[in-house]
Amino acid sequence: MMDEEAAHGTGANDTGVHLPDDTIAEILGRLSDTSVLRSGAVCKAWRRVTTDPHFLAARSRRNPASILLYTLRHPDAGRSLDLVLEALPVSCDEAGRRRLVQYPRSSAAKPSGCNFLASCDGVLLLSKKEGFYYYSPKRYLLCNPVTRQWAELPRLPNGYSSDNTEYAFYFHKPSGEFRLLCRHADRIWFIVSTGADDAKPRRVNLDAEAAALASSVPSLKDTVTTPVALHGNLHWPPQGGSMVAFNTESETFHRMPGPRTTPARNNKAKLFQLNGMLVAADFGEVTERKYVDLFFLKDYVAGMWERRHRVAVPWQPGRSWMTTAAAGDDEQNIVILGDGHALVVYDVRRKTVRAIDTSMDTNNVIVTRHVFKGSLVRHACFDARPCTGIPFTQSWS
């Protein structure tokens, strides 16, 4: 590692060569996240670049998209169960596989464990019971596994904290807040945000039409694809030829056209985004066909979908839609489809399919429906509401 004088050419052998920040940023942008974090200690110039919000945001946008995997661990000879959350790049490059976090799983035997709920902009959302009963209060924890920061959403007051269901986790760019959309048992919708105080959560007021639409959306626990954020809206997977969206500015639900899947009643379509477009992966019936149709929403305003690709896949019967992945990577223009039995990587530009040899199902590894993209951005909430004293381990390398 060069010292600060050498980096700036201010030592005894000064050559007068000074690299502009843009050049340093271009060089550092080619390094891994871990190396970028460490390089800030080299000198002031590098630290200035590696802490610049614009550099961090640009770097995070270029990071490869990954699907999330669960690995099951028994730390105490089977008496309890830990989950190891890992990120596998959409390219299925094993060299890029990263462990994110390990935590005790919540179960009937251990209700005080944790549940992973969703991922957004490089931040993981987990819930943790504060007691041993079903109605015990819940805490919501945020984790950036790249920067190794932990934070907590504001604690919910009595009457909210135990009897609520989570529906969407998203980043609200105008306010710089992470937000969690929930519904109380009595059908009251509300939002918990990192920018709020510990007062009562903010209620979402819906008219009769929006409330009826909202009642049809699946929760984070039940959805086959977590809501996809695009153009200021959150989108749930299409069903019956249409899909429901939530506008994060007006905070109301509305209906949008869905793709014409075959058959129209098919609810086995997963949703993701690729190059700024919504894509629906129509898996169809497990036993009827061995291909996946990819529908692109080519005109967002007009709601016009187009089937652009039919991907041959070596499916095996008996898949669970909760453990089936569908995700895209903008940088490489590729899509990953499948589960622990069979995965394929489809090159959208070349229209080629690469089958992945996997033995995940025999090694206690479970493919999830979640997508992750690592981020070096340091959000203010991690300083405002840091979380300490939680028995988690993580290892981003």
C-alpha angles and dihedrals in degrees: 000000000000119000124239096262092052092048092055099034093242099126130096092282096048109168093185092241113141122177115218118236091250091059092046089049091052091051095045091045089069093059128090119264091254092052092048090053092050096043092068088076093061098081144325093270092055092043090052090054097042092052096045109115093217092053092047093048093048091047092051092050089057094049113112118256117244139193117230124242132196120217115193118225132181105204096178105042095279101313092112139014130233124193121216111204114209134179119225115189116242086244088063089232103164090202088065095050110121135189110230107179143336120213141162111267120235113241141149088271093046110026091163090069125097139264124209109226111172149329128234131173093343094312124115122214119211132173125216129191117230094209145020100265135083092247095045113129118268130224122205116218128195123205132184101195093191097056090028092231126149129197139164134228115236112284113257117237123242111290093035106050100067108027104051138101127218119229110167140009116198146153115247104210100195092058099028089232133137108225136195119205112210141171125216121222091256090059096260111145118211142167129229114198138183090236095057128093125236093275125111112309117256114267121227111222113213130184120228095268094049091045090054091051092046091055090063099055119099122237124246088261095053107033120105088216126024112239112284117226117220134143093000093305135104113222127204121205114282119260128185095355097311141065137210123238133188119214108220093205103046089029096220137119125245138172124249131188115265130206121279097251122182113274099022091222090060112128095180097096118121122204131218139144129249125181093344095311132107113243126194117202107206108203095178121193115341096226099039106061146009103220139076122221117218114209119192124203093227095175111036096183095048093039093233116163126193130193103227105163141032110197120201111224134184096226125180120208121253101051121160113223089217089063097042119102130213118170142140135217117214098199095056097027092229137134130211121210133177145042141263091297097052135003129182131189114211122200105216094197098046095031092226129143125216117192115215119222103226136170096177095127091060095046101057090260119135125194111224134205091240128108125207135190117185118234134195092195111123107216120206093237091071089061096039096048108020116179119221140172097036117139098234130130127204137178120189107177 
